Amino acid sequence: MTEQTDDKTGGGAWLGMVLVFVAGALLLAGLVAYYALTTLPTAERIGILLVCAALGVGVFAMSPLGKQTWQFALGSRVELRKMVWPTGRDTRVTTVIVFVFVVVLGLFFWGVDALLAYGTRHLLGTGT
């Protein structure tokens, strides 16, 4: 049997896994360097962290998983453009309805609580 290859990248599935591993290693190396090199000024440590993060993101973007992630992000942007947002009037009406229901339910639960408290005090004989 032959190894299955990914036609989009020209390499095998193992190459994609290696690229994702290298990307994670670069991110981890940046974090370790940031916390281990405490003798360096903070600005240099942040610079090392950012360079390692940028390299890690770049390596990840070259992997098949990174390409799929990018395609998903592009597809999400297309779907987001299709979104229909409510008008200002719709938003205000919905907000008023929510506030009215909050007040009504608040009064209802206050009444139920008061009734249960009265019943409990009456049954236990501790109330006035």
PyMOL commands that set and color helices and strands:
alter all, ss='L'
color gray80, all
select helices_A, chain A and resi 13-36+42-62+64-81+88-124
alter helices_A, ss='H'
color red, helices_A
deselect
rebuild
show_as cartoon
